[in-house]
Amino acid sequence: MSAAAPQPAADGPGHHLVGKGADHRTTGPEPADMPTIDVGLWLLGIALHLIQGTEGAERADGDEPGAGALGAAVRRLLAQCDAADQPTAVESGARRYQHRAVTPTAPASSADARRSQTPAATHRAERAPRVAIWCFGGFRMAIGDRIVDWMKIRPRARAAMRLLAMRAGRPVHREALIEALWPDAPPSSATANLQVAISSLRGLVEPDRERRKAQLVVRSGDAYLLNLPADAYLDTLAFQTALTRSRRARAVGDTDTAVGDLRDALASYNGELLPEDGPAEWLQHDREMYRRQAANAAAELAAAELTAGNPREAVAAAEKCLVIDAFHDTGWQLLVGAYRRLGAPAAAERARRRYAAMLASLGIETDGPGLANGC
């Protein structure tokens, strides 16, 4: 995605016409030692030189100038050539030829004009760089090859971008933004703060925008939204899309596709949603929803791997489930069962004791037969 190198101007230095009709062009410095020669004028110059020498000799002898009339005629002819803007081929004193820059001629037709202005290479329209956003495990954004440096803007502006990213494609009313980010500020100050934050966001993510209309962070009435291109990547969207595909595949009995989509969903989930925002109230619901969905997807994948006779893969999926949610009962039970199917009784017992310790931390009885035999 690069623009073509700029071409020299048709009438600028270093660009002159070569050949008939300006169909051939060359670039580069013009040679200073290549004169434009007119043979007739050259001969006239020699004749003038000889006549002037003859006149000087006659004057030295005291005779009347017999060649004066002829010399005057030659001089008048040369003056007429100069008046017509033709090179004289005679330079006073030095008697050397003078090179004149060639003035470009206009193309013979409009088609020629278009041909003279169009580079030889065919240009494709520049594509906007691809946008990628990650919200799981920490907020990151890339535009093409550029990783956005959020430290260049204020913390509240960064938080505004994270909120918009979490709702990407959906308008967020300015009052919701103000309530989330400046809940205690007077209305006028909060509105001004929001406008400054949006302006700084636009300057950071679209630094070359200048006065063009914003493309990413846009206003819609009294709301703002993150308007991602159709080919953008957003990990929260990729996660939800993979889960939806898995459910549809499972509903029609396509187990292999369902399992593959579960793996895709878990590959997108790299940690809790926007951890840098801590306990911010505006994201708690979404954070818990994604965490629960990811843990259930990992448990479902572990069960599918066990059914398919893949206990090692089942162990990995069950462990991922428990990393996401340490209190996921099904995840613990699947982990113990997967170790047993793998032929690792010691690992199974360690997993069972970890499960018992977790239950005890919640005040749940762990000595019953259910925990001892059911795992």
RANORFEN-V84301 format. One record per run of one state. SS is the DSSP state (a for helix, b for strand, c for the rest). FROM is the first residue (numbers start at 1). TO is the last residue. If there is no record, write none. Layout:
SS;FROM;TO
SS;FROM;TO
//
This chain:
c;1;14
b;15;18
c;19;19
a;20;22
c;23;23
b;24;27
c;28;38
a;39;61
c;62;67
a;68;83
c;84;109
a;110;117
c;118;130
b;131;134
c;135;135
b;136;136
c;137;139
b;140;143
c;144;145
b;146;147
c;148;149
a;150;152
c;153;154
a;155;166
c;167;171
b;172;173
a;174;181
c;182;186
a;187;205
c;206;216
b;217;220
c;221;222
b;223;226
c;227;232
b;233;234
a;235;251
c;252;254
a;255;268
c;269;272
b;273;273
c;274;274
a;275;277
c;278;280
a;281;307
c;308;310
a;311;324
c;325;328
a;329;342
c;343;344
a;345;361
c;362;368
a;369;374
c;375;375
//
